[in-house]
Amino acid sequence: MDKQFCDKKDTATAIDTYEGLKRITTMLASTLADLIWIYASPETTFIVSGTGVVIAVVYFMWMPYRRTYILEKSDTIP
C-alpha cells in the first residue's frame, strides 16, 4: 500500500476496511438484482445490468480525454 494513503502500521486496517465495504456493496447489488428479478422479470435484470456496463465503459473511455483536457488547462494557469 502506498505511504501517501496511510502509515505502514495502518495498512491492514485500510485493507480490511476496503474489503468490508466491497462486500457490503456486493451484497446491496445482489439484493437489488434479486428484487428486479422477482418483481420485474429476469430479462429486465439483464437489461439493467447491461445498461450499467455500457455506462461504465463510456465513462472510462471518456475519462482519459477529460484528464488530459484538465491537465492541459491547468498548465496555462499562472
C-alpha positions in Angstrom: 0.0 0.0 0.0 1.3 3.4 -0.9 2.6 5.5 2.0 0.6 8.6 0.9 -2.7 6.8 1.9 -1.8 5.5 5.4 1.1 4.6 7.7 2.6 1.2 7.4 1.1 0.2 10.8 -2.4 1.0 9.5 -2.1 -0.9 6.2 -4.1 -4.0 7.5 -6.8 -1.7 8.8 -7.1 0.1 5.4 -7.2 -3.2 3.5 -9.9 -4.7 5.9 -12.0 -1.5 5.6 -11.8 -1.7 1.8 -12.7 -5.4 1.8 -15.6 -4.8 4.2 -17.0 -2.0 2.0 -16.6 -4.1 -1.1 -18.6 -7.0 0.5 -21.4 -4.6 1.6 -21.7 -3.1 -1.9 -21.7 -6.5 -3.4 -24.5 -7.6 -1.1 -26.5 -4.5 -1.9 -26.0 -5.0 -5.7 -27.1 -8.7 -5.4 -30.1 -7.7 -3.4 -31.1 -5.1 -5.9 -30.7 -7.6 -8.8 -32.8 -10.1 -6.9 -35.6 -7.6 -6.3 -35.6 -6.7 -10.0 -35.6 -10.4 -10.9 -38.6 -11.1 -8.7 -40.7 -8.0 -9.2 -40.0 -7.2 -12.8 -38.5 -10.1 -14.8 -35.2 -11.9 -15.5 -34.9 -10.0 -18.8 -35.2 -6.7 -17.0 -32.4 -7.7 -14.7 -30.1 -8.3 -17.6 -31.2 -5.1 -19.4 -30.4 -3.0 -16.3 -27.0 -4.8 -15.8 -26.1 -4.3 -19.5 -27.1 -0.7 -19.4 -24.8 -0.2 -16.3 -21.9 -1.9 -18.2 -22.4 0.4 -21.2 -22.5 3.5 -19.0 -19.3 2.4 -17.2 -17.5 1.6 -20.5 -18.4 5.0 -21.9 -17.3 6.7 -18.7 -14.0 5.0 -18.6 -13.4 5.7 -22.3 -14.2 9.4 -21.7 -12.1 9.7 -18.6 -8.6 9.8 -20.2 -9.8 12.6 -22.5 -11.2 14.6 -19.6 -8.0 14.2 -17.5 -5.8 15.3 -20.5 -8.1 18.3 -21.0 -7.9 19.3 -17.4 -4.1 18.9 -17.2 -3.7 21.0 -20.4 -5.9 23.7 -19.0 -4.1 23.7 -15.6 -0.7 24.2 -17.2 -1.8 27.5 -18.7 -2.9 28.9 -15.3 -0.2 31.2 -13.9 
